[in-house]
Amino acid sequence: MVDQFKEKSDCNMVDVWLRGTRIEKEEWAREKQDLIRDKEQLNVRWRFSQCYCTSLQAIVKNKVAEKSRIWIVVLCLIGVLVAMLFGVVLKMK
């Protein structure tokens, strides 16, 4: 009788251990899937940030180029005005 109880107790302990192991493996599998999902989301965010930064760099580059062109035009106009003033001054003499 005692041997039967010991055997049954051992079987129950093995069952409990197996259930615990199975639950633990399921939790690890879930955690692994969560980590994989997080990694994929980080990759998507990284690619988005790279595209966004590239776009901002292009915008800034265009703005700088546009400002430099405006300054060139302004300087040319100033040069034309100075040349015209010299022409008028020299013509008056």
C-alpha positions in Angstrom: 0.0 0.0 0.0 2.8 2.4 0.9 4.6 1.6 -2.3 1.4 2.4 -4.3 1.2 5.8 -2.6 4.9 6.5 -3.2 4.5 5.5 -6.9 1.4 7.6 -7.2 3.2 10.5 -5.5 6.1 10.1 -7.9 3.8 10.0 -10.9 2.1 13.1 -9.6 5.4 14.9 -9.1 6.5 14.0 -12.6 3.1 15.2 -14.0 3.5 18.5 -12.1 7.1 18.9 -13.3 6.1 18.1 -17.0 3.2 20.6 -16.8 5.6 23.3 -15.3 8.1 22.5 -18.1 5.5 22.7 -20.8 4.1 26.0 -19.4 7.7 27.4 -19.2 8.4 26.4 -22.8 5.2 28.1 -23.9 6.1 31.2 -22.0 9.6 31.2 -23.7 8.0 30.7 -27.1 5.7 33.7 -26.4 8.6 35.8 -25.2 10.6 34.8 -28.3 7.7 35.8 -30.6 7.3 39.1 -28.7 11.0 39.8 -29.1 10.9 39.0 -32.8 7.9 41.3 -33.2 9.7 44.0 -31.3 12.8 43.6 -33.5 10.8 43.8 -36.6 9.1 47.0 -35.4 12.5 48.5 -34.5 13.7 47.7 -38.0 10.7 49.4 -39.5 11.2 52.4 -37.3 14.9 52.5 -38.2 14.1 52.4 -42.0 11.5 55.1 -41.5 13.9 57.3 -39.6 16.6 56.8 -42.3 14.1 57.8 -45.0 12.9 60.8 -43.0 16.5 61.9 -42.3 17.4 61.5 -46.0 14.4 63.6 -47.0 15.2 66.3 -44.5 18.8 66.4 -45.7 17.5 66.9 -49.3 15.2 69.6 -48.2 17.9 71.5 -46.3 20.3 71.0 -49.2 17.7 72.5 -51.6 17.0 75.4 -49.2 20.7 76.2 -48.9 21.2 76.0 -52.7 18.1 78.3 -53.2 19.5 80.8 -50.7 22.9 80.8 -52.4 21.2 81.4 -55.8 19.2 84.3 -54.3 22.4 85.8 -52.9 24.2 85.5 -56.3 21.2 87.2 -58.0 21.2 90.0 -55.3 25.0 90.5 -55.7 24.7 90.6 -59.5 21.9 93.2 -59.2 24.0 95.3 -56.9 26.9 95.0 -59.3 24.6 96.2 -62.1 23.4 99.1 -60.0 27.0 100.1 -59.2 27.9 99.9 -62.8 25.0 102.0 -63.8 25.8 104.6 -61.2 29.4 104.8 -62.4 28.1 105.1 -65.9 25.8 108.0 -64.9 28.5 109.7 -62.9 31.1 109.4 -65.7 28.6 110.6 -68.3 27.9 113.7 -66.3 31.5 114.7 -66.2 
